[in-house]
Structure formats: C-alpha cells, structure tokens
Amino acid sequence: MFIMIVVENLLFFLTAYAFKYLFGVIVSPAKYDAEKIVLVEKYLLETFIAISLYVIVKSISQYVSQVQASRVSEFIDDKIHAAAVDLDLAFYESPEYFDTLKLAKDAGAERPNQVVTTLVDVVKNALMFCGISFVIFTINWLILPILIICVIPTFLVRVALADKLYQLREKQTPVERQAAYLSSLITADTLAKEVRSFGLGDYIKRLYLTIRLDLLVQRLKIIRRGAIHDIVTSLLGSFGFFGCICFFCYNAMKGTITIGQISLFVIIFPQLFNILQSLSQGISGLYQNGIFLTQLFKFFDLKPTLVDKTDTTALPVNDMLELKMENVNFTYPNSSNPVLTNVNLSIPPGKVIAIVGLNGAGKTTLIKLLCRLYDPTSGSVILGEENIRNFKIEDFRKTISAVFQDFGKYNLSVADNIRFGDIYGNRPFEDMVKATEASGANEYIEEFPNKYETIMGRIFEDGREISIGQWQKLAIARALYSPSRFIILDEATSALDALAEYEFLKNFRKSIGNKGAIVISHRVSAVKHADYIYVMSHGQVAQSGTHEELIAMDGDYATLFKDDKEIEA
C-alpha cells in the first residue's frame, strides 16, 4: 500500500515537471521549426503518458485502500462479536455494559474503515506536501511558512470540536439507548400486538421524537460554534493563500521568476493549499476517530469474571452423578441485597425435582447458578464429589440444558432451533425427531410444507409464525435434544394448554432417561408428581418433601396449592 502511495506521488511530480518543460519549450524564443515541433510533440507524449499512469495508479491505490479498509472493518466487527460472546451474563444485566457496547459498536461499524482511508490520505498528502514544499522552496522559501501558519488555526479548531463532540457522545449514550429502545417498540415485531391494541404508537413516537430532538439541539449547539470558528480560521487561510499569490505575481512582474517556474507554480501552488487543508482535515479526522476508537478498545478490555482455573479437572465419565448445592449464598454484582441465603438442595440422576415459590423467591437466580452463569458468593455447587469451579466452564455448561422463562425464539429453520441444543454434535436426524415427539412439537412441524426446513417467525420470507405454546414446545425439544446430564424447565409448560401439558408430563420421565430434571412451575399439575419438591421463600429453602408431605404441612406450599382443584383430580 505504501509503495502505491509513493508511486502515485512520483507520477504526480513527473506530470508537473512534464508540463513545466512543455510550457518552457512552447514559450521559448526559439523559432518555430521542425525541431521545435518534434520537441513539443515529445513533451506532449511524455505528459500524456505521465497523466495516464498517474490516473491508473491513483485508481488502483483507491481500490487497494478501500479493500484494506473493508477488511479492517470486518475484522473489528468480528472482534466485537467475539468479545461479546466471551463475556459473562453479569455484563448483560448491567446498564453500563450496554453503554460501552453501544459506543464500541458506533466506533466499530465505520470508524476503523475511516481510520484506514484517512490514514492513507494523510500519508499520501504528507508525501505530496514534502515534494511540493521542495519545489516551492526553489521558487521562494517564504511562501511555505506563511501558508502553514494560516492553516494551523483551522486544525486546532477542528481538534477542539472533535473533543467536545466526543464528550457529548459519552454523555448522551444512555439517553440514545432509551431512544433506540423506544424506536424498537414501534418498528420491531416483539410488542407489535400490544402497541396497536393499547394505541401506544403515537405516544411512543412523540416520546422518541422529544428525546431525539433534545439530543439534536445539544449536538447542533456545539457544531454551530465549531462552524463559526471554522469559517473564521478558513478565511484566515484564504487570506494567506491569496497573499502568496499576490507575492508571486509581484515577483513575476519584476521578472525574477522564469516562465517555467510560473507554469510550475500555477499547477502546484493550488495543489499545495488543498493539500495543507486536507492534511489539517485528515489529521483532525484521525484524532476524532481515534478518541472514538478508545471506546472500542475499552470494550475489548472487558474481561469475563468467570474464568477457568489453571488446573481444571476433566468431567467424570459416570453419568449417574448427583448435582448439589451446599450452603449457597448469592448477591448480584453491584448490589448489597442477598438473593439466595444458605440454600441446600440436590438433584439425583433420573429423578424429577420441583422448585416452587412466589414470584421473587429466587428460583430463576438459583437456575443461573446451577447453569454456572454466575458463581455463588459463598457456598458450593457440587457435581458428584467435585466443585463445579474445578471443571472448565464450557465443559460443565454442556451438562445442563435449560428452558428459561424467556426462552429463545430463533427466526431460523425448525432444524436450527432444535440443533442449537447440540450445535457441534454430529447427530442423526432421528434424534431430532425423537426430541420433537417428546415435546409435542412434531404435531405441527409435520404439517409444514417444508417440515424441519421451515423458517420460523415472520421477519424473513416464507417464515411461519406459531403460537407461544408451540414456540415453547420447540424450546423443550431443543433442551431434550441436548446430550446434557440435567435438564431444567423454568415455567416451560406455562403456555401449554392443559391437555398438551398432561401429555408432555406423562412421557417426561421416559424422555429424560437417566437425566436429572428440575421443574419450576406455579402449576400443581407440573410439580405434584415430582420425586421431591423444594419450596423457596425470600431466597431460602423454606420447605422440602413430596407433594403429599407438603400438602399435609401448614406452610407456603399448602397455601399455594391446597385449594387447587387439580389436587382433587
């Protein structure tokens, strides 16, 4: 790339000097004869060749620059995704992370591209400036420092403007995220039904517009001041430019400058002024992009808090291992309120364990710890006889498959939605069919014209939207397809009708085989047949036992389910 820039600059000067010699021959006092015609034709041909080569090399240089910039942009984009994948769940439950991510994505989309192209232009202009400066010095050394002095104020003004815009961007990021969220409420399909049902569209649109206009006013205020300062300093630069022209014209009239120098000045001097302006703009642009890219590197500097130990232990081969919590306490990062306190429970292989409790009792947090999305503040999660911290995080997470309350609805094919349960496993298609049969999803999948290749959702062409209950069956199939040792169903049957839930639960034990299962539900039908039930209250295990034992007790479980008609069934 550097070689292309050097060649391009050399060809520019070759073209300029070709013009100089051409004009020198044309205006020379030598008589008009065949020798002069041959000489003019020679310089014309040389000038044409130089111009043609310059144009070709310049086009190639621009192409190479764009290719390099595109590669850098794609590389940075991939680095952002890689960094995001490595971060813990804790980051995704922190507003500060999303502020950092937004600034990084804003910087990562186009700024690396701009940095490369701007850097190439700066290097090109710097080399051009050195060459032209030498030529100008041979004409009159005073011209160059006058121009430089006149351009410096414009450069300083643009750097100051870049600083102010960057500080404003940092300040506005949380509010910009609010505006982006409001925009998604209007434009995305997630809440489209509610927005229209409650007539929220105009209200959200006005709220969004109010925020955006306020952000725009703040930004334009700074840009307006910068524009005024830029006009003043640019006028100063123009005065310097025309002052140099006047100075040159004066010397030309005195006859102290040759015709060749005049032709060279006419070609090069406007180019010199433009180059100085471009250098000023390019360097200030590099500075502006550079300070925005600091957010990108700040994002890359984020490190996961959950990391593997240096001496990890291989997962035991034995599938008949118990998963236990021993004296587990947990408080979320940046919080002082414990969510779990002294929790003890066990999930034996081949058994169904139920966890019940009122909203906010800590059930979902408990699941996060079992999946090792967080580590306990104190206490231990044990697999067999080994603390799960002793295993590689990636290896242990493969032992758990979960259907969360906010399970994923992937707008991809049915097969992909299920395959995500074991994305790198080379499994026969029959395993996928078994998983859908166990969850009940096969009943509607078989009705699709493209069956397992059907695209789910309506955001892509030929996509099929299904009910929330059918989505839930697909999520259950994904968990069953996983080769995990334990399966977690967090309100995973909440959207199923009574008959579908009955059919699923009736065959659930057979489906899981030797896997241990955890079922979280507010429905007595989903928990009463569990082998053992833990009742959580205020982050603690308040009761435990079988359904019959707990109903006989005077406690939270009996309060929740004693009057439920399903108990009588």
Order of alpha helices (4+ residues) and beta strands (2+ residues): alpha-alpha-alpha-alpha-alpha-alpha-alpha-beta-beta-beta-alpha-beta-beta-alpha-beta-alpha-alpha-alpha-alpha-beta-alpha-beta-alpha-beta-beta-alpha-alpha-alpha
